[in-house]
């Protein structure tokens, strides 16, 4: 007779990951009045030469559709955290530039979860990384979610349950 295996622990682990990302997203939104894609856009611009890039490059980085990126840029511009300026190479093009106000805002925000994960993953052996990658590929296959956009839209840091309204 085949032994019955309980898969509850695996389902709980997945639920913990999803829940922690959702809670952190809410906390960042509430505390800093910014969405994770907006924060990632600012962080992306911070790393670019002269703190500027094109909308196309931002779209590629976030792996989001053009209309969503346009909305992100519009909201960040309305807060004064970015500005649109004509390209010095081609006056028909516009560059998105991180403003001093945006740079100062970034000093107040927590480290994104993907940076924290990258830091911790870099401490693992190549074999452990491959093992982890294969496990996630298996789960993604089980859930049939290969086609879902998967930009690194997660944030990190510590939070208190009282910081989050549900």
Beta strands, then each sheet from edge to edge (+ up, - down):
strand 1: 52-53
strand 2: 82-86
strand 3: 94-98
sheet 1: 1+ 3- 2+
end
